[in-house]
Amino acid sequence: MRNIFTYKNFLLGLVVIASVVTGLVLVGTFSQVQGEKFVYLDGDKAYVSSISSDPVKVADNVQRILDSSNGSSRILYLSSVAEKNIGGQVHGSKLIVMDPATGNERVIAENIVEAKFSPDGTRIVAQSGDYKIRLFTAIGKEITRIGMHGSAPLFSHDGAYIAYHKLADEGEGFRLFEFSPYGIVLYNLATGEEELITDNKDDFQPVGFSLDMSRLYFNSGRKYGTSPEGFENHVASLWMVDLTTKEIKRLTNMSEEVVRQGIMVPTVDGAALWSSDRKMVISSVDPESGTWQFVFNQEGELARAERITDGTSPHWLVPDKNIVVRTKVDGKGEWKTVNIK
């Protein structure tokens, strides 16, 4: 799969990332819901299941399952019923929090395309279809708007910051990306202040921090020289920025020969599974790529990246030790256990 970044593909991806592609195949990653139970989609219906029990339907009219909060068994999802129509095109849906045990639901906001729980489950950051980022309480009270325009918001694992792709202050749609003078921004939740971490508009998605909060990993399609002969490409790849020095390094797809052959490492999903020491991440961005493991060394640089299994939507079965992924066998969705090295 040629994972070449374009604004058009990215704009489309904002709406369809983590959606069900066919049958019971999941795209995206979600926390455990109840013990070893997981949430998945079949068509527009959400089910809770496990590798040892039959699935139980918990919701209808579900477009995407975005997240679940740790310890409280609440699911964050988008309704499949469009709520906002701009210029004849659907841009977002209702954002709903649901308790799968009781079936109780609460509408948090409308015209939403992306959202995540804070690590403690008390807040929600959401991006709307017109690229406005807002912070809500877990019951839907708006706390604040973050910046002017942005996409791909991500809580830091310590709950102190939100990283996001900052877009142009003025304009709409594609122009917000094309004319943005910014890159990745850190928003301090305690002070409300922002810090520009990168200044390239092609830095389109933060995906996680190192344990000590000294480094931020992000996906970017920025230009990169891949050979002594001066060849360059814009292949979407994983990058790292030192949050103190602002030094930036590309970590994947650094060989022009490999890029030309189309044998490339995929980007990291914004909802990927991180190990407890933040030195490993398990990610799946689409069924074709399968599930990948990325391992980092003491300096935060990439030590290894490899495809570890087919299937999508990895969940921790035992944190740091093994996962389950959703596969499709003879047209039927099944869970598969994979041990992590």
BALOLO-397938 format. One record per residue (C-alpha): residue in one letter; x, y, z. Coordinates in steps of 0.2 Angstrom, whole numbers, plus 5000, padded with zeros to 4 digits. Each point is the difference from the previous one (the first is absolute). Layout:
BEGIN
AXYZ...
//
This chain:
BEGIN
M500050005000R500750174995N499750115015I500350164992F499350155009T498950134990Y498850135007K498549924991N500449835007F500250075018L498450104999L499049844994G500949905014L499450125014V498349944996V500349814996I501549965011A499549865012S498449964991V499549824996V500649954983T499149834997G499049895011L500749995017V501750074997L500550145012V501150154996G500650095015T500549965018F499050015016S500349965018Q499349855009V498250025005Q499649875013G501549895004E500449914984K498550074991F500250114985V498950114989Y499849984981L498950044986D499049894988G499250124988D499350145010K499749905016A501250005015Y500449845009V500949955016S500949834999S501549915005I501049854994S499049885012S498250074999D498750044987P499850184994V498650115008K499350154990V500150165010A499650134987D499250044983N500450134987V501850015004Q501250074987R501749985010I500549955017L501350135005D500649965018S499549925017S500550075017N501149895011G499149935015S498350074997S499449904985R499450154990I500050004981L500350154990Y499249994982L499450094985S498249984995S499749944982V498650124998A500850164992E499750165011K500950144990N499950044981I501150134993G499950054982G499149834996Q501449895008V499849925017H501550055012G499649935017S498849895011K499350005017L501349955013I499349895013V500649925017M499249845004D500149885015P499949824992A499549925016T498450115001G499850064983N499850185006E500650134988R500450185000V500350124985I501650105003A500150114984E499450004982N501050024983I501549905007V501249894990E501349965014A500149995019K500949925014F499849985019S501350075012P501149865009D498950025015G498450004991T499350165006R500250114985I499849984981V500950094986A499150014984Q500350064982S498550064990G499749994981D500550184998Y501749975009K499650085017I500749915015R499050015017L500349935017F498449925009T499749925017A499549824999I498250055001G500050124986K500350175007E501250114989I501550055010T501050104987R500450024981I501849954996G500950114987M499150074985H500149844988G500849835002S499849824997A500649835008P499950055019L500949885012F500150015019S501849975007H500049845011D500250115016G498550104996A500950165000Y500050054981I499149984984A501049994985Y499250044983H500450054982K499750195000L499250064984A499950184992D499150135011E498850054986G499249914985E499049834999G500249824994F501649964990R500650185001L500349985019F501349874996E500750074984F500350175008S500549965017P501750075006Y499949875015G500449825004I499749915017V499550105015L500049965019Y498550075010N500350025018L498449955009A500550085016T500550174993G499050014983E501650044991E500649934984E501849964994L500449974982I501149845000T500249984981D499750134986N499749894985K498249994993D500349824995D500249945018F498249945001Q499849885015P500749995017V500049825006G500849995017F501350065013S501549925008L499849955018D500950155007M499150124988S501750054992R499549944983L498550004989Y499749884985F499050064985N499549954983S500650124986G500150014981R501350135000K501450004987Y501549885004G501649974991T500249814999S501749984990P501750084997E499450044982G498750125007F498449904998E498650065011N498249945004H498550055009V499649825006A498950015016S501149935014L500350005019W501150155007M500650055017V500350175007D501050045016L498850125010T501550095008T501250034985K498649984986E501249894991I499049894987K500449834993R499249894988L499949825006T499249904986N500149984981M501850084999S500649894986E499650064982E500249834993V498749935012V498950144996R500149974982Q499649825002G498450055009I500649905016M499650135013V499650015018P498350075004T499650155011V499549975018D498250025004G499550135012A499149875011A501449885000L500549895015W501550065010S501049895013S500150065018D501850064997R499450094984K501549924991M498849894989V498450034990I498949894991S499050074986S498849964985V499550134988D499149894987P499749824996E501249994986S501550055011G499549895014T500650035018W501850075003Q501150015015F501250155002V501449995013F501050155006N501750005008Q500650115015E500250154990G498349994993E500549954983L499349854990A500949845004R498849884990A498450014990E499149844994R498449934995I499549885013T498449934994D498550034988G498450075007T499650175007S499350085016P501349945013H499549995018W501149965015L499649835007V501450015013P500850174999D501849994993K499949814997N498649964987I498650074990V498549954990V499650064983R498549984989T500249894985K498849934987V500049824996D498849934987G499150165000K499750005019G500850115013E501149925013W501150055014K501949944999T501250005014V501850064997N501450005012I501250155000K501849985000
//
